[in-house]
Amino acid sequence: MSAMGTKMKTQWSTRGGRGFTWVELLVVICMLAVLVVVFLASLAPTERKAARINCVSNLKQMALNFKMWAGDNGDKFPMQMAVTNDAMMKLISSGKAYALWQTMTNELSTPKILHCPADTNQIAATNFTVGFSDANISYFFSLDADETYPQTVLSGDDNLAVNGVRVQPGILNLWTNAVVGWTKERHGGAGNVALADGSAQQLTSSSLLQFVQQTGVATNRLVIP
């Protein structure tokens, strides 16, 4: 092989000066790849924080919507009405929790607030009718929420674990002595809840456990979508 041929194989030439060898070019590419990885990693905490803030905002809106609904229905939440409605309870008991949210379409501005941005298992809905199901919902609701007890839980992230086991869809009877916490799939192992007083807050697993024990309600019946 001629000297010119060898030079073409070992050097990437540029006009007007010394070119890069293939080794140098690979080093540059690797450095750029590392910089991209570092940049993306730096964005992750910001994205998680934004998702957590948006989730709290969703639950805050939902809490206010619950209170608006109660104001038009004898100061009772839709869950309280559902308990006395056999047809509704059959739907909820059979795993169709979305049916309750459909009763609130006049109050809820969009079904998108029923989806937590950090929930990668469910997808946000675009409407309350076509295709709307539990697959579009990231939050549980409590059948025992009562406006006369402001600190009772209305709703919250549904990624709950009891005694270390991820809860399944359906009605969860959460006793005050149960060891409840959040799974780590959202919000870094924390979670968010909406309360009957219209507020929303973030709770760690330990603070959630303490909160449930101090609600004054022996059993919290949570509907998991």
N, C-alpha and C positions, 0 to 999 in steps of 0.2 A: 504494500500500500504506500502510495506517495506521501511525502511530508504534508502536502496541502490537504490530502484526504484525512490524515490523522488529525490535523488542526481543526477541520470542520466537525469531526466527531467529538472532540474534547472541548470545543469552545463555542459559545453562543455569542456571535459578534454583533456589535452595533456600529452604526455609522459614526465616524468622527471620534475614535478612541478605542481604548481597551474594552473588550466585551466581558461577559460573565462566563465562567466555566459552568458546566452542568451541575457540578457539586455546589458551587456558590448559589446557583439558581434554586436548587432544592433547599438549601439552608434558608434562603429568603422566604420561600413558600411555607416552610415549617414554622418560621417565626410569625408570619402572618396568620397561620392557622391557630397558633397559640394565643395571639392577641385577640382573635375572634372569640375563642373559647372563654378567655378571661372577661371579655366585654359582655358576653351573654350571661356568664355567671354573676356579674355585677348587677345585671338587670333583674335576676330572679327574686332577690329580697324586695325590690320595688314592686314587682308584679304581685307578689304574695300580699304585700301591704295593701295595694290597690284592691285586690280581690276581697280582702278582709273588710276594708272600708265599704265597698259596694255591697257586701253581704249584710253588714250591719244596717246600711241604708235600706236594703230590701225589707229586712225584718221590721225596721222602724215604720216604713210605709204600710206594711201588712198590719202592724199593731193599730195604727191609726184607722185603717180601713175596717178592722174588726170593731173598733169603738163607734165608727160611723154607722156600721150595720146595726149594732146594738141600739144606737140612738133611735133608729127607725123601727125597731122590733122589740119594744118593751124592755129595753136594757138587758137583753139576752144576746149572747154570742150565737153564731150559727151552729156551733157545736152543741150548745144546750138545746137548741131546737131539734137538732138531728137525733139526740138521744131519745126524744119522744116521738120520733118519726120512724116507724118500722121500715118503710121502704128505703129511707136514707141509711139507716143503720145496717140494713142488709147489704147495701152497696159498699159501705165502708168496711164492714166485717169481711166481705169477700175480696178485699184488696183493691177497692176502687175509691181511694181517698180523694181523688181529683173531683169527685162528685160534689163534695162540700165546697171546694173553691169555685165551682161553677155557679153556686148560689150567690156568690159575691161579685159577680161580673159588673154590677153597677157601681161597686165601690173600688174594685181593683182597676188601676189605670191600664195595666198591661200584664199579660201572663208571664212576661220576662222577669218580673220581680219575684216569681216563685222559683227561680233558678239561681243557685249560688254560683258566682263566676269561678270558684275554685272546685266545683263539682265536675269532674271529668267523666262521670258515669251516666249522667243525665244530660239532656239537651233542652235549651230554652224553646218554649212554644211561641208561635206567632199569633195564635188566637185561642179562644176558649172553646171552640167547637170542633173543627175538622182536625182529627188526629190527636186531640188533647187527651193526655192520660197521665198516670203516675210517673211515666218516663220523662215527663217535663218538670217534675217537682223535686226540689232538694230539701224541703223542710217538712218536719212533722207538725201536727197540731194536737192540742190537748183537749180531750172530751170534758175534762174537769175544770177548765179555765172559767173563772167567774169574776165579773167586773167588781163585785163587792169585796173581793180579795185581791187588791192591786198587785201583790207580789207573786201571784200564781203565774205559771208559764203558759203563754198562749201558743207559741210556735218556736221552732229552732232548727238548726242544722240536724239532718237526720242520720248523720254518721256517728251513731251512738254505739257504745259497747257496754254490756252488762256482765259483770264478773269476767271481763276479758274477752267476751264473745260478741262479735258484731251482731246487732239486732237485725231481724228480718222484717220484711213488709207485713203489715197487719196491725192489730191492736196490741201494744205493749203495756202490760200492767207493771208499772214501775213503783215498787214498794220503797218506803223511806229507808229501809235497811239494805237495799240493793247497792252493790258497788258499781256505780255508773260513771262513765267517762266518755271521752271522744276518741275515735280512731285517729290515726295520723294522716289520713288521706287528704284532709283539708286544714288550712290555717295552722299548720305546724303542730297539730295535736291539740289545739284549742277549738272553741266553737262559739257560736252566737245564738242568743235567744231573744225573743220578744216577750214582754210581760203585759199583764192585764191593765197596767196603768198607762200603757201606750209607749213605754220606753223600750229600748233595745240595748243589749250590752254583750261584750265578749267575756267568756268564762273559760278558765283552764279546767282540766278534768277534776282537779281537787276542789276548785271553787264551785263547779257544777254539783259535785257530790254533796258539798256542804249546803248549797242552795236548796237542793231537793229535800234534804233532811229538815230544813227550817221553814218549808212552805206552810206547814200546818195541815197539809192534806196527806192522809195516810197512804192513799194510792193515787198515782198520777197515770191516767190512761192516755197513752200517747198513740196516735195513729201514724204509723210509719209508711210512707208511700213506696 
